[in-house]
Amino acid sequence: MTGMPRGPLRSPRTVDLTHRDAPWAGLRVLVAGLGISGFAAADALSEKGAQVVVIDGVAPQPGTALAERARLLDLLGAQLRLGPGHVEGLPEGPIDLVVTSPGWPPHHRVLAAAAQAGLPIWGDVELAWRLRPRHGAAPWLILTGTNGKTTTVQMLTAMLRAAGLRATSVGNVGTPILEAILDPTPYDVLAVELSSFQLHWSHSLAPRASACLNVAPDHIDWHGSYAEYLAAKGKVYANTEIACVYNVEDPQTEQLVADAEVQEGCRAVGFTLGIPAPSMLGLVDDVLADRAFVDERAHRAAELGTLDDVRGSAPSVAPHQVANALAAAALARAHGIPAAAVRQGLRDFRPEPHRIAEAGTIAGVRYVDDSKATNPHAAAASLAAFETVVWVAGGLLKGADVDDLVARHTDRLRGVVLIGRDRHLIAQALARHAPDVPVVDVSDTDTGAMDRVVSSAAALARAGDVVLLAPAAASMDMFANYGARGEAFVEAVARLAQAAGE
């Protein structure tokens, strides 16, 4: 495992900022963005005595969350420059450090100017790492991936808590990472979910264990190329102490481990839906088996649970959910969590809404909400979980290609109902690869559109089928977010059930 990505530019004022007791006072910091992470960064730095300037392209309107954040930072003495005219370049005055919100891409005018000026640029995750206590800081178990991150990090947190540890999910989910770092009651360990955006702006993290669940094209517009996106995901493994966890079924993740510069003694640990080889976790019949964190792993395995433990109360368990469980277990085991706590964590875990969630059964047809499947890779995993599907798909594809997705799952499709702005691209792929599959095009975008989607899907479905909302696309063309889209689907299913007398 060699070849770590190049580190950030540094200025003399930031070289020694490696813990919370370092000389932060007087540091001149530009915080880019006044969202949740930007506010947390500006708040933490102001409390440390830094001179903070906050910029954002949106001017706060009275009564909004943005206005309240601005008010609080003004009380702390931060300078606020909010509105479109303040994000065209670097503000006047000396700057030692730029801390950016993860949504700001590297090509943004402000960040490009900062890079051109040789200024160090950190994300809120990098800042949080550097604000840990000098001694006794909670170790981080970090994971990333194109899909499955949130489910896996929450499974991991459940396992850690089952072992009696004070743990929480942070980063791209759950508790803001700076809030957890600065909590007056220290955590024993943090389960950290990081997006490719957050990893791009992170430079010095050294996790106890790390994992990349999978990699497929996504966010290319932000990163500029798939190679840059892949490189950002690979940064999760840099400086890992105990174990780099990879997906045996996704060779790209194993290559990222091979390319990473890690601490002496760090091991590569795979997870697989097949029978595990030594230094892997996998399945033996219906048992989750560990052949990585046991003595005599060439001949022995530890039982971590069964498929029933992963399934919970759901009618079935999707293959990718099993993979998520194995990845979470590998990170937990790397931290020394006993097998019994892993199993209890799987039993305690409850998935969040809109992730292969049962929405109801009508006339023998199951309706499943996986609105969180916002890209083709996620939709492929969702489709693979069911034998015969009426697929509800469409939205904003963000440049993603759906040909492979459609070609691989043609045999599962009873029918397709298309919604959203880019539905014609999915229709074209269906015409090429599944010309005999009936397709209903719902062009409506009003509040009743999902009722027409669900009734159209019901007309295509037969008893034993699954009507699956797995859009393979983002939601913002029709809905506020994927959660609102999922809620609209669930509510439409409920109205259909009521009309059917079920």
Buried (B, 14 or more C-beta within 10 A) or exposed (E): BEEBBEEBBBEEBBEEBBBBEBEBEEBBBBBBBBBBBBBBBBBBBBEBEBBBBBBBBBEBEEEEEBBEBBEBBEEEEBBBEBEEEBBEEBBEEEBBBBBBBBBBBBEBEBBBBBBEEEBBBBBBBBBBBBBBEEEEBBBBBBBBBBBBBBBBBBBBBBBBBBBEBBBBBBBBBBBBBBBBBBEEEEBBBBBBBBBBBBBBBBBEBBBBBBBBBBBBBBBBEBBEEBEBBBBBBBBBBBBBBBBBBBBBBBEBBBBBBBBBBBBEEBBBBBBBBEEBBBBBBBBEEBBBBBBBBBEEBEEEBBBBBBBEBBBBEBEEBBEBBBBBBBBBBBBBBBBEBBBBBBBBBBBBBEBEEBBBBBBBBBEEBBBBBBBBBBBBBBBBBBBBBBEBBBBBBBBBBBEBEBBBBBEBBBEBBBBBBBBBBBBEBBBEBBEEBBEEBBBBBBEEEEEEBBBBBBBBBBEBBEEEBBBBBBBBBBBBBBBEBBBBBBBBBBBBBBEBBEEEEE
